[in-house]
């Protein structure tokens, strides 16, 4: 019997270095997403961009914001559970 190793179709993601992926980096990325959405909407209003680009960027920003909000709520709930523990 011959066994072939599994080779994924996508490139491997390098391991995160220490210091990367901090909370401030995440907030900066979220802010960049919101700024791109605002820029696409402004470009459409100034007749320099398409409606499709504006809608796409706004949808991306809405999803990123929803994910960030859910993560923050779960983190706050976890901290609250720890703080309510009886010692």
Residue pairs with C-beta under 8 A, 6 or more apart in sequence:
26 68
29 64
30 64
30 65
30 68
33 60
33 61
33 64
34 61
34 64
34 65
36 57
36 60
36 61
37 54
37 57
37 58
37 60
37 61
39 57
40 49
40 53
40 54
40 56
40 57
40 58
41 54
41 57
41 58
43 49
43 53
43 54
44 50
44 51
44 53
44 54
